[in-house]
Amino acid sequence: MASPHIGPSIPDTASKTSSERRLEYDWDYHDINHTFPLRTFRPDPEYDDENHSVPPAALRIGTTTAAERARRNVNAKLANPLAGVSHAMLEEMGARYARKHQVGDQEDVRAFSKGAVLAQDPSKYQTVAGLTEAEQLVLHTEEHHRWHQPPLLYIVIVVCSTCAAVQGMDETVVNGGQLFYKYQYGIGGDDPRSTWLTGLLNSAPYLCCAFLGCWLTVPFNSLFGRRGTIFLTCLFSALACFWQAFANTWWHMFIARFFLGFGIGPKSATVPIFAAETTPPRIRGALVMQWQVWTAAGIMLGYASDLCLYKVQDQAGVIGLNWRLMMASAMLPALVVVACVFMCPESPRWYMSKGRHFKAYQSMCKLRFNKIQAARDIYYMHTLLEAENDIKHGRNKFVEIITRRRNRNAMIASELLMFLQQFCGVNIISYYSSQIFLDGGFSPISALSASLGFGLINWIFAIPAIYTIDTFGRRNLLLTTYPFLSLFLFFTGFSFSIPADTKHSTRTACIALGIYLYGIVYSPGQGPVPFTYSAEAYPLYVRAYGMSLATATTWFFNALLSITWPSMQAAFTPQGAFSWYAGWNVVGFFLILTLLPETKGKTLEELDQVFSVPTRVHARYGLRQLRYFVMRYVLRRDAGPEPLYAHEDTRDIDRGFDHDDEKGM
């Protein structure tokens, strides 16, 4: 499954023009054409239910309160606090910052003087006077060879990728282990007690994540820093995995696995933050996607570990040595992270949040080739932190999320995706695939081998998502894949109806085929989209709170799915249980069609426009898209798409589910 990303990130504004950074729009909804002019957008006026338009009073200049005007400018300030400042003033500001915080010597003061100018727009380094040839060369290389980075930065990337693998293994070694330990614990039957206790043991870490682990992210990071939090959570994971190997009763296993949640929850939130705060903007998005890819790799390794340890024989005085080694095997990558994480520099942004500016600069210098790059990034972080601090006072962020339409619509979309990520049914396969294959007629070792095949598919097909999520679009990916997710779950479920005694090979082949096709469709779509979407949907000033809510939501429904599947399968039969989740994919398609705006390629200001569209307007627009799709792609008629927004440039039209006409939309 995908794993969470929490916390504010540093926006990449290098490619934005000054017009793209504007936020002060006025809004006028054209009822006749059902469009919203991009250049006349005012965030979140009251919507007239009767006339489907904004009341004239809401459009009059000067009627908004000071609080409303301040709120309207929040994202503009966070988008680039240095926009519009002259180069001379920026040089003075950078030098003053370096002297105030005693950051290095005169060479470092000069670096901050030039770095402050570069921070305004890193892509325009050629317009900055006074740069040396060496500095211009390193900036040119950074611009045109984005993966040419210092070796220490690649150590950070490897550590973060290993953390993701820890996450995946923690989730899936139980897949094989439960084939054995449930009989040893006396809960291997089909009676309600056995099925509910089996589900409870599987869900224990996710119950901890939903109600305790995720909410420890902020205090852990505040007290121990990013590296310290990663160290502690991987240590928790290693100890919990080792502990599971010695559990001799179901309640003992429950306690050990519940403790594992303290390693999964804060780690899944902290590692993407650590990666985002240490890497340059040009590769930051790709590294966020690497979390999903290497979590899928860890899931595959968990299946591989189960298969490799299956034939381990019991030793004298040890019953169930094979499943005990399976459960303990997930500690190995966690120990690698524990041993290596302090080889990485601490997050410069964390140092700055603690007022330790010189340490932040030293850390950044280790992660960049030249001091001019380090000074640029440190000064930009400083200005963002100052802007965030300016808007924190007197605001209840959770109230802002609920009461402001722009934030509320982002919350609806984010929570919908987190719910559907679980109820699309992927984790019934991730956690119970070996048992599903056993029920389908596979032998135990064949069931573990088939599970490894699913893990391999899940990993391989997660890799293309690095490209497709930013080209095909988030909403289009989901709308394209959800019908197939439903189809393949129906196919898998009803494959159990093939008589096992007459066409055994056909039955097992169809079950495996349905699950594998499901994995192929899931990995590039529903796998990476929810956390990527949630991280960008919220405005920066409430993003940490919105992502905390999103993370707790996904872990809660993860736990719910884990605990109910064994009992559901016993009560509904495999056909009914798979059909239940196939039906949710059908529901999910229409929920995404009507409630989920596209966010691909949109600036912060454009996202304000998108999420300020009334929900009922977007829902009607989504339903009208179905008619266009049928007319054009089924009946093959020359039908034109209906845009939701009226834009200035309508030459480049996306002919898929979304029809964003302006460049960048």
Secondary structure, 3 states (H helix, E strand, C coil): CCCCCCCCCCCCCCCCCCCCCCCCCCCCCECCCCEEEHHHCCCCCCCECCCCECCHHHHCCCCCCHHHHHHHCHHHHHHCCCCCCCHHHHHHHHHHHHHHCCCCCHHHHHHHHHHHHHHHCHHHHHHCCCCCHHHHHHHHHHHHCCCCCCHHHHHHHHHHHHHHHHHHHHHHHHHHHHHHHHHHCCCCCCCHHHHHHHHHHHHHHHHHHHHHHHHHHHHHHHHHHHHHHHHHHHHHHHHHHHHHCCCCCHHHHHHHHHHHHHHHHHHHHHHHHHHHHHCCHHHHHHHHHHHHHHHHHHHHHHHHHHHHCCCCCCCCCCCCHHHHHHHHHCHHHHHHHHHHHHHCCCCHHHHHHCCCHHHHHHHHHHCCCCHHHHHHHHHHHHHHHHHHHHHHCCCCHHHHHHHCHHHHHHHHHHHHHHHHHHHCCHHHHHHHHHHHHHHCCCCHHHHHHHHHHHHHHHHHCCCCHHHHHHHCCHHHHHHHHHHHHHHHHHHHHHHCCCCCCCCHHHHHHHHHHHHHHHHHHHCCCCCCHHHHHHHHHCCHHHHHHHHHHHHHHHHHHHHHHHHHHHHHHHHHHHHHHHHHHHHHHHHHHHHHHHHCCCCCCCCHHHHHHHHHCCHHHHHHHHHHHHHHHHHHHHCCCCCCCCCCEECCCCCCCCCCCCCCCCCCC
